[in-house]
């Protein structure tokens, strides 16, 4: 599976991964970290042909280390290292290649790998990294650091990659083994296109994982997680993960802050982003300000635009709905029901759209269905109630009534 991820990025001309962190759709740059991950994935295939290719690519890539022991972010920047802290990411793939595959690498390349890793470690010791990167350095040296707050799936991914170096059989907290996704608190979860976004494409990290959680099986795991003043209740089953905040009041929060987030197979997610309202157990208290004509939706839910997702209003296909009408979202093995009620005058719309935490700036692409409530007329501090339930293969979970 790991090698399949890299196929769309490997150039036929260079044999290397071409990818840009700044322009995700660009194939003009050759990043060092992603290519070392590709080399590791080739070694993990346990094939003579792929192992030989991995050794050749590794030999080529190691030449882009400068005299200080640092690697650039991209090959074309050599010998300049414009982002020194990115070198902490390189520690892990190089360390794992040395740890696991030194015996299959020809002696001259193996010697260069060992020398290069030693120089990289010494260079990283001269830098002042944030906690996540300092943990990576400690892990390579076999030291486990004390747990600290993790606020996103991107931070979690890097934490667990470091942690498993010290404890290879550790379970992966906040990781759903069947869905193969992060299922912790949705404090800052952004999207790029239809997938979760991060500093590094999550799939590129697959060759680096050594640990695995036990399958959840036919049961529901319930827990609560808290950060700052926010608290989410999370329920995980074998085919879903549902998180809902206990109470939310308008505040300055990260772009990817979710009040409700439900994860399903095939990369489908259903979310309620934070907005200019108070929320508690399905009850919305709207602000005094009515949205202007350019953004008339007071409350919007989003679900991934996937071929298997079907949306109905009172069991019929529709693009609008009134208060009191039942909106049903059907996807394989799951069913989501929404019912809006209010004393004031609102109108519901179902349309293409992008959730606010979407980072793809292509204005002509939409990756979600938007189920929104538009104000027709209302008083200040109007109340809006949403009945929401999610039916899974194991149980029907009422999130609000």
N, C-alpha and C positions, 0 to 999 in steps of 0.2 A: 504493500500500500504506500509506503514512504516514497518509493521511486516514482510511482504514478503521479504524485503531487508535483514532482520536479519536471515532468515531461513537457508541460506547456511553457516552461521558462528556459529550457536548455536550447542553446543555439546550435544549429547544424554546422555553422562555420567555426565556432570556437570550442564547442563541446562543453561550455561553461553555462552556468545559470545567469541569465540577463534579467535584471529587475531593478526598479528605482523606488526608493522609499518616498521620494517627493512626488513623483508622477506614477501612480500604481500601474497604469496601462502601458507605460514606456518600457521598451526592451533595449534601451541604448546603453545602460550601465551594467557593470559586472561587479556585484558586491562580494566582499570577502566572506562575511559570515555565512550567507546563504550557500555559497559554494563549498565551504568547509562542511556544512551540514549535508550537502549533496555527496561529497566524498565519503562521509560517514555512512550515509544511506547505501552507497555502492558497496562498501565493505560489509555492511549488515546483510546484503543479499547472499553472501556465502557462495559466490560464483567465481571461478578462476578468471573468466573474461571480465567481469565487473570489478574484481579485485585488482586486476592489472590496470584497468582504466582509472580506478581510484588512486593507485600509486602514481600514475603519470600526472593526473590532475593535481594531486597533493604536491608533487615535486614542483610543478609550475607555479602554484599559488604561493609557496613558501618564499619565492624570490621577491615577493612584494612586501617583505618586512624591511623597514629602514634601519639605519645604524643605531637608533635609539631603542630598537626592539619593538616598535609600534607598526601596526598595519593601517593603511588608509581605509576609509569606508568603502570606496570604489577603486578598482584597479587603475583607472585613468588619473586618479589623484596622486599616485605614488611619485615621489617619496613623502609628499606632504600628508600629514595626519590632521585633518581639520576637526575631527571629533574624537579626541583621545579616549573618552569613556567607552566608546564602542568596542575597544580592545578587550574589555572585560567579558563581552559576549563570546569572543573568540576562544577564551580559555577553555570553555566546555567541550566543543567539538574536537579541538586539538588534544585535550586531555584524554577524551574517550578513545580517540584513534590510537594514541600511544598506549593507553591502558589495555585495550582489547585486541588490537590488530598489529602491534609491532612485529609479531612473529611471522606475519605474511608479507611484510614490507621489505624490499631489498635493502641491504645493509647501508648503502650510501644515503638513501632517502630517509631511512630510520634515524641515522645519525643527525641529519639536517632537521628532522622533526623534533628530536630531543633537544637540540641546541636552540631551535627557534622557540619552543615552548618555554625553556628556561629564560631566554631573553625577554619573552613577552611577560612572564611572571615578574621579573625584576622591573620592567617598565611600569607595570600596573601598580607596583608598590610605591612608585613615586607620585601617584595621583591621589586625589581626594574624592573618592566615589560616594554616592548616596548609599543608604543601607542595603538595597537589593544587590548592588554590584559589589559592595564590600563582602556580602554573604557569598557571592560567587567566588571571590578570591579565597576566602576562608575555606570553602568547600573543596577547592582544588588542593588545598594543603591539608585536607582531612579534618577540619575543625567545624563543628556544628555551632551556629550562633543562636542566640535567644530569639524566640518568635516575636514578630512585630506586626503592626497593622498592615493588611493588604487591602487595597481599595478598588481593584479591578481584576479582570481575568488576565490582562497583560502582566500585571504585577505578580499575580498568583502563578502564572506559567513560569516566570523566571525564578520565583522562590522555590518551587517544587523541583525544578531542574537542578538547583544547587543542593537542596536538601537530600535528594536521592544519591548524590555522590558520597555523602557521609553514611547514609542508611539506605542501601539499594532495595531493600524489601519493604520500605515504608509504604503505607497506603497514601493515596493522593486525596487530601481533604478538599472539599468543594469541587470534586471532579465526578461527573456522572459516567460510570463505566459503560453503560449500554448506549447512551446518546453520544458519548465521546466529546462532551462539552463541559465548560466551566458552569457550575450550578450554585455558586455562592451568591452573596448579596449583590444586587444589581445597582451598585453605587455609581459606577461610571463605565457603562458598557456601550461602546460606539459601534457603528456598522460601516463597512465599506462594501458597497454593492449588497448582495444578499447575505453576506457573511459577517461575523463579528470581526471588528477591526482591532489591530494592535500595532505596536511599533514594528513588529516582524510578523509576516503571515503565519498564523498558528500552525498550519500544516508543515511549514519548514522546520518546525521544532520536533516533529514526530520522531526522527531518527535518534533524538537525544533522550527520549523517555526510556527508563528502565523499569519503573514500578507500575503496578496495576491494582486497581481496587477490585474487591470481590463483587460479582454481579449482585444487584439489588434483589432480583427474583420477584416472586409474587408477594410483595409486601409494600407498605408505604412508610418511608422514613420521615419523621417530623422533627424540626428543630427551629430555633430562633437565633438570629444573628443581629448584633448591634454595633453600630459605629457612630461616633459623635452622639447626636440625640435621636438618631433614626434606628428603628427596629423593624426587621422583616421576619415574617413567619414563612418557612420554606417546607414544602412537601415534595418528596421525591418518590416516584414509583419506577418500575422497570422501563416505562416508555414516556415519562414526562418528568418535568421539574417545574414547580409552581412557587413563585415568591410573591408575597403581598405585604406592603408596608402597613404597620398598625395605624399610624396617623401621620399626616403630612400637612404642614402649613407653608404658605408661600415663603421661599427663602432662596438665597443664592446657592445653587447647587451645581455640580458638574453637568456638562452637556448630556452625558449618558446616564443620568439619574432616572431610575424607573420606580414607579409606585407599584406596578404589577408587571411581572415578567413570567411567561409560561414558555417552556422549551419542549419541542416534540421531535420525533424522528424526521429525517430528511432535511434537517436544517431549518425547520419551520419554527418561528417564534411569534408570540402574541404579547404585545406590550402596551402599557399605559405610561407615557412619559410624565414627568413633573410639569405642572402648569400653574397658572395664576389663580389658584383656588385652594381651599382647605379640603382634605380628603380623609375620611375615616369610615371603614367598613362599608364602602359602596356609596356613601353619602358625600356629595360635593356641595360646598358653600362657595358660590362664585363671587368674584370680587365686585367692587363698585363699578369698575370700568367695564364697559361693553367693548369687545374687540372692534377695531375699525373695519372698513369695508374690504380691506385686502386680506384680513384674517378673521373671518366671522365665526370660526369654529371655537366654541367654548371648551369642549372636551373632545379628545380624539383618541381612539384605540387604533392600533396598527397590527396587521398580521402579514406575514411573508406572502408575496404573490407567487404561489407555487401551483403547478397544474392540478394537484390533488385537493386544493383548498376551494370549497364551494360555500357561497354565502346566500342565505335565504331570509326573506322577511315574511313571517307567517306562512312558512313552507313554500313560498313562491320566490322566483328570482326577481329582484328589484334593485333599484339604485337609490331609492329614498324610503324613509319610514317616518311614522309619527310616534309621539310619545304613547307608551302603553303597548306598542306592537313589539313582538318578539323577533329579535335578530338571531339567526342560528348560523354558526360557522361549522362546517363539517370538514374533517380531514381524516385520513386513515386511522381508524381505531379510537378517534376522539371526537367530541362534540362540545362546542362552546356556545352558551346561550347568554344573550344580553337583552335586558329590558329596561328602557329608560322611562322614568316617571317624574313629573314636575308640575307645579301649580301654574307656572308661567308658560309662555308660548315659545316652543322650540320646534325645530324641524331637523330630521336626521338625513345624512347623506352617506352613501357608500361610493367611493371613488378610488382611482389610482392615486398614489402619493408616496412620499418618503418620510419616515420617522425623523424627528428633529435631530437625532444623533447620527444621521447618515452623513458620511464624510466624502462620498463620491460627488464631485461638483458638476457632473454631467446633468444639465437641466432637462435633458430630453429623455432621461431614463427614470423609471419609477419601479421600485422593488417591493412595494407594499400595497396592500389594500388599506384604505383609511376609512374608519367608521366614526364619523364625527357628528356632533350636535351643534347646529347653528342657531343663534339667537334670532328670533323674530321680534319679540318684545318681552321685557322683564323688568323687575324692580331690582334695586341694589341688594346685595347679599341674598340673591335668589338661591333656593335649594333645588338640587337636582339629585335624584336617587337612581342608582343603577343596580339592578339585580343581575348577578353574574354567577354562572356555574360552569364547571369544566368536567365533562364526563370522560373518564379514562376506562381502559379495559378492566381495571380493578374496582373502581368506585366512582361515584359522582361527587365531586368536591364543590360544595357551595361556598364561593368566596364572599358573596353578599346576597342578601335577600330583600 
